[in-house]
Amino acid sequence: GAVVSQHPSRVICKSGTSVKIECRSLDFQATTMFWYRQFPKQSLMLMATSNEGSKATYEQGVEKDKFLINHASLTLSTLTVTSAHPEDSSFYICSAREFGTGTYEQYFGPGTRLTVT
Amino acid sequence: GENVEQHPSTLSVQEGDSAVIKCTYSDSASNYFPWYKQELGKGPQLIIDIRSNVGEKKDQRIAVTLNKTAKHFSLHITETQPEDSAVYFCAASTQGGSEKLVFGKGTKLTVNP
């Protein structure tokens, strides 16, 4: 149980275009999903917290107009990188917390490798 | 805000030996401390966690200890195997508060056969 998927696993796009990444909880409902960014050989940095049906909360220094987050249902959150640039190339990982269980665990997706050329 | 320090950054052991990774945190309100294993190109996988009302937790070859007074917690892996080789991250969060995980910088563990 508690499986989180991400799509796509890898994406290459040209500078100036937008890319959408999906995060799905496959066998549970997630009221809260988190989006992280990880550069090579570095730790995970939280970008934003998304709650189903409400606006995402962004961490300091993360541009909300550049990284659009939509948590439209209890099983799906999307991250759209708008007007991508090479410096946005990174490993993007989502996580999800299960609704209503009172547990603390966050279950992570397998990540999406974004390369902007 | 919370700050988590993790040591060592790299650790190399022989198969069968034990490995210990240590983390310290700064926010006394933190009450949940998970450990994650991340293999190359994959997302983090929760391997064990501990809450602040518990001092130690064990799951087969893996154990975690927590010292709230000193604000540090440690991961212990016994009888290491080559498949334990990965990057391990500790994290801390305040459940009932912001609930955001703050990660340490990671430890690259290499288990030599």
Chai-1 contact restraints between the chains, C-beta under 6 A:
chainA,res_idxA,chainB,res_idxB,connection_type,confidence,min_distance_angstrom,max_distance_angstrom,comment,restraint_id
A,S43,B,F103,contact,1.0,0.0,6.0,A-B,restraint_1
A,S43,B,K105,contact,1.0,0.0,6.0,A-B,restraint_2
A,S43,B,G106,contact,1.0,0.0,6.0,A-B,restraint_3
A,L44,B,F103,contact,1.0,0.0,6.0,A-B,restraint_4
A,L46,B,K100,contact,1.0,0.0,6.0,A-B,restraint_5
A,I93,B,G43,contact,1.0,0.0,6.0,A-B,restraint_6
A,Y104,B,Y32,contact,1.0,0.0,6.0,A-B,restraint_7
A,Y104,B,Q95,contact,1.0,0.0,6.0,A-B,restraint_8
A,E105,B,L46,contact,1.0,0.0,6.0,A-B,restraint_9
A,F108,B,G43,contact,1.0,0.0,6.0,A-B,restraint_10
A,F108,B,P44,contact,1.0,0.0,6.0,A-B,restraint_11
A,G109,B,G43,contact,1.0,0.0,6.0,A-B,restraint_12
A,P110,B,K42,contact,1.0,0.0,6.0,A-B,restraint_13
A,P110,B,G43,contact,1.0,0.0,6.0,A-B,restraint_14
A,G111,B,G43,contact,1.0,0.0,6.0,A-B,restraint_15
